[in-house]
């Protein structure tokens, strides 16, 4: 077949094309072609050039607005995550749905897993870890992206076993943010928003605003809704030490009571309790800081670059250098991940 036939009808027709023409010919328009009146104005007068940029801007704004609405709609949808319910004792709620016994379910971003007064649950993410929920616990999955998991413990108790890279697992509470640095720990939040974190393996960073605490294995740390992380302590410390530390870290007390509590803390402290004294440096009034420095220096010698004057001024770099002398982990690991998180 010559190609001319397709354009002007000349040349030898192709039988298949003729057949197609016959079929489509039934749809041919047979009415006269309508005649439209000529425009009496130039096109430029109907749509002035000066208005073109305005119309273009309006059209672009409309496109952005429609795109924004679509994005907002997407955010309302539940996004699946890698967290799955693997076990439930009694009846647990996951995203408003009941999960019983060996049933499984996905905990989506924005959803809540909740246990009743007589129920427990376990959730697991293969790349991150496993979390066991005690009765009367409410846990919210805030974010799950690029291996970074952020949850919020609103109340109750969780036992977290984390094998993800340090800094990839974060739990918000009403009074502090817990950042896992490769560990096993238990975190409890009561109905008032206060909490307690106990570390079994590794260590955890606890922070709220400018107040922070490091909790190594064998240590615990209280947290309060209005003040944030308290002073961590090893749980095998003497009762007198722990009670006095709680006084210094608690509600307002008189100067006499504070002085008495500080004397007990300093006299009862062992080398292992340097953990608490290091944190205490930033929690006591400036007038008491020298006494804490003296006792801490007796227990653990500071780095050569650390000076008494610098510590009394709470120089951050010197405090970090002294922390590293405690043998409880390198604080630079925490500082690395701290820069990437909004607490």
C-alpha positions in Angstrom: 0.0 0.0 0.0 1.2 3.5 -0.8 1.4 5.8 2.1 -0.4 8.6 0.0 -3.7 6.9 0.4 -3.7 7.5 4.2 -3.3 11.2 3.6 -5.1 12.2 0.4 -6.9 9.1 -0.8 -4.5 8.6 -3.8 -2.7 5.4 -4.6 -3.7 1.9 -4.2 -6.0 1.3 -1.1 -5.3 -1.5 1.4 -8.3 -3.9 1.9 -7.9 -3.7 5.7 -7.9 0.1 5.7 -11.0 0.1 3.4 -12.8 -2.3 5.9 -11.9 0.0 8.7 -13.2 3.0 6.8 -16.6 1.3 6.3 -16.9 0.5 10.0 -16.0 4.0 11.1 -18.0 5.6 8.4 -21.2 5.0 10.3 -20.0 7.5 12.9 -19.3 10.2 10.3 -20.7 13.7 11.0 -23.1 14.6 8.2 -24.4 18.0 9.3 -23.1 21.3 7.9 -20.1 22.7 9.5 -21.2 25.5 11.9 -20.2 29.1 11.1 -18.8 31.1 14.1 -19.0 34.9 14.0 -15.7 36.7 13.8 -14.3 38.3 16.9 -14.7 42.0 16.9 -11.8 42.6 19.2 -8.2 41.4 18.9 -7.3 38.5 21.1 -5.0 40.7 23.1 -8.0 42.8 24.1 -9.9 39.8 25.3 -6.9 38.6 27.4 -4.5 41.5 27.9 -0.8 40.6 28.1 -0.5 42.5 31.3 -2.9 40.0 33.0 -1.1 36.9 31.8 1.4 36.7 34.7 -1.5 37.1 37.2 -3.5 34.3 35.6 -0.4 32.1 35.6 0.2 32.8 39.3 -3.4 32.0 40.1 -3.3 28.8 38.2 -0.1 27.7 40.0 -1.6 28.6 43.3 -4.6 26.5 42.5 -2.4 23.5 41.6 -0.5 23.9 44.9 -3.7 24.1 46.9 -5.1 20.9 45.3 -1.8 19.1 45.9 -1.9 20.2 49.5 -5.4 18.8 50.0 -4.3 15.5 48.5 -1.3 15.4 50.9 -3.5 16.1 53.9 -5.8 13.3 52.8 -2.8 11.0 52.6 -1.7 11.9 56.1 -5.1 10.8 57.5 -4.5 7.3 56.1 -3.0 4.6 58.4 0.5 3.8 57.1 1.6 0.2 57.6 4.8 -0.3 59.6 7.1 -3.2 60.5 5.6 -3.5 64.0 3.4 -6.5 64.3 1.5 -7.9 67.3 2.9 -11.4 67.9 1.1 -12.4 71.1 -1.7 -11.3 73.4 -2.8 -12.5 76.7 -6.4 -11.6 77.3 -7.7 -9.1 74.8 -5.5 -6.2 73.5 -6.6 -3.4 71.2 -4.6 -2.6 68.1 -5.8 0.4 66.1 -9.2 -0.1 67.7 -9.4 -3.8 66.8 -9.3 -6.6 69.3 -6.3 -9.0 69.1 -6.7 -12.3 71.1 -4.2 -15.1 71.8 -2.1 -16.0 68.7 -3.9 -13.6 66.4 -1.6 -11.1 64.7 -2.0 -7.6 63.5 0.0 -4.7 62.1 0.5 -1.6 64.2 0.2 1.3 61.7 1.8 4.7 62.1 -0.6 6.9 64.1 -2.2 3.8 65.7 -2.3 2.7 69.4 -1.8 -0.7 71.0 -3.5 -0.9 74.4 -3.9 -3.6 77.0 -6.6 -3.9 79.6 -6.4 -4.4 83.3 -5.9 -8.2 82.9 -4.2 -8.4 79.5 -0.7 -8.2 78.0 0.7 -7.9 74.5 3.9 -8.2 72.6 4.9 -6.4 69.4 7.9 -7.0 67.3 9.8 -5.4 64.4 12.4 -7.8 62.8 14.9 -5.0 62.2 14.4 -3.2 65.5 13.4 -5.3 68.5 10.6 -6.5 70.6 8.4 -4.7 73.1 6.2 -6.4 75.8 3.3 -4.5 77.2 2.1 -5.0 80.7 -1.6 -4.6 81.7 -3.1 -1.1 81.5 -0.5 0.1 79.0 -1.1 2.5 76.1 1.6 2.7 73.4 1.3 4.9 70.3 3.4 4.5 67.1 4.4 8.0 66.2 6.8 7.4 63.3 8.3 4.4 61.4 10.6 5.5 58.5 14.0 4.5 57.2 14.6 2.2 60.1 14.0 4.9 62.7 11.2 4.0 65.1 9.5 6.6 67.4 6.8 5.6 69.8 5.0 7.3 72.7 4.3 5.6 76.0 1.2 7.4 77.3 0.8 5.2 80.4 1.7 1.7 81.8 4.8 -0.4 81.5 6.9 -1.7 78.6 9.9 -4.1 78.5 12.0 -3.2 75.4 14.6 -5.5 73.9 16.3 -3.6 71.1 18.9 -4.9 68.6 18.7 -2.0 66.2 21.5 0.4 65.6 21.9 2.9 68.5 19.7 5.9 68.2 17.2 4.2 66.0 14.6 3.6 68.7 13.0 6.4 70.6 10.2 6.5 73.1 8.4 9.7 74.1 6.8 9.9 77.6 4.9 12.8 79.2 8.1 13.8 81.1 11.1 12.8 79.0 12.3 11.2 75.8 14.2 7.8 76.0 16.8 7.1 73.3 18.0 3.6 73.1 21.8 3.1 72.7 21.7 -0.7 72.2 20.0 -2.1 75.2 17.3 -3.9 77.2 15.2 -1.7 79.5 11.9 -1.3 81.3 10.0 2.0 81.2 7.0 2.8 83.4 4.7 5.8 83.2 2.0 6.4 85.9 -1.3 8.1 85.4 0.2 11.5 86.5 2.9 11.3 83.7 5.8 10.6 86.0 7.9 7.6 85.2 10.9 5.3 86.0 13.4 3.8 83.6 15.5 0.7 84.5 18.3 -0.5 82.2 19.2 -4.2 82.1 21.7 -4.2 79.2 23.5 -1.4 77.5 22.5 2.2 78.3 19.7 4.7 77.6 19.8 8.4 77.1 16.9 10.3 78.8 16.2 13.9 77.9 13.8 16.8 78.2 14.7 20.2 76.9 18.2 20.9 78.4 18.0 18.3 81.1 19.5 14.9 80.4 20.5 11.7 82.1 22.4 8.6 81.1 21.2 5.3 82.5 23.7 2.3 82.2 22.9 -1.3 82.9 22.0 -1.9 86.5 20.8 1.7 87.0 17.4 3.4 87.2 16.3 6.9 86.7 13.0 8.6 87.8 11.4 11.3 85.6 8.8 13.9 86.5 6.3 15.5 84.3 7.2 19.1 85.2 11.0 18.7 85.6 12.1 15.9 83.3 14.8 13.2 84.0 16.0 12.9 87.6 19.4 11.7 88.8 20.1 8.1 87.9 21.5 5.7 90.5 22.6 2.1 90.7 20.0 0.0 92.3 22.5 -1.7 94.6 23.4 1.7 96.3 22.6 2.0 100.0 19.1 2.9 101.0 20.4 6.0 102.8 22.2 7.1 99.6 19.1 6.7 97.5 16.8 8.4 99.9 19.1 11.4 100.2 19.5 11.6 96.4 15.7 11.6 96.0 15.5 14.5 98.4 18.1 16.5 96.4 16.3 15.7 93.2 12.8 16.1 94.4 10.5 19.0 95.4 11.7 22.1 97.1 13.4 21.6 100.5 14.9 23.9 103.0 18.6 24.9 102.9 19.2 22.8 106.1 17.5 19.7 104.6 19.4 20.1 101.4 22.8 20.4 103.3 22.0 17.3 105.3 20.9 15.3 102.3 24.1 16.3 100.4 26.3 15.2 103.3 24.7 11.8 103.2 25.1 11.4 99.5 28.7 12.3 99.6 29.6 10.1 102.6 27.6 7.1 101.3 28.9 7.2 97.7 31.0 4.4 96.4 33.2 4.5 93.3 30.3 3.0 91.4 28.1 5.9 92.6 30.2 8.3 90.6 27.3 7.9 88.1 25.0 9.9 90.4 27.6 12.4 91.5 28.4 13.3 87.8 24.7 14.1 87.2 24.5 15.9 90.6 27.1 18.5 89.5 24.5 20.1 87.3 21.6 19.7 89.7 22.9 21.3 92.9 23.3 25.1 93.5 26.6 26.6 92.5 27.6 26.9 96.1 27.5 23.2 96.6 29.2 22.2 93.4 32.7 22.3 94.8 31.9 19.7 97.4 30.5 17.4 94.7 33.5 18.0 92.5 35.9 17.0 95.4 34.1 13.8 96.2 33.8 12.8 92.5 37.5 13.5 91.9 38.3 11.1 94.8 36.2 8.4 93.3 37.2 8.8 89.6 40.1 11.0 88.5 39.1 13.4 85.8 40.7 13.5 82.3 43.9 15.6 82.1 42.0 18.2 80.1 39.4 18.7 82.8 39.9 21.6 85.3 38.1 22.3 88.5 37.2 25.8 87.2 35.7 24.4 84.1 33.6 21.9 85.9 32.3 24.5 88.4 31.2 26.4 85.3 29.6 23.3 83.9 31.7 23.3 80.8 30.0 20.8 78.5 33.1 19.5 76.8 34.8 18.9 80.2 31.8 17.2 81.6 31.7 14.8 78.6 35.5 14.1 79.1 34.9 13.2 82.7 31.9 11.0 81.9 34.1 8.9 79.6 36.4 8.3 82.6 33.6 6.6 84.5 33.8 3.5 82.4 30.1 3.6 81.5 30.3 4.2 77.8 31.4 6.8 75.4 29.2 9.9 75.5 30.1 10.8 72.0 27.7 8.1 70.8 24.9 9.9 72.5 26.0 13.3 71.1 26.1 11.9 67.6 22.4 10.8 67.7 21.3 13.7 69.8 22.1 16.1 66.9 19.7 14.2 64.7 16.7 14.3 67.1 14.2 17.0 68.1 13.5 16.4 71.7 
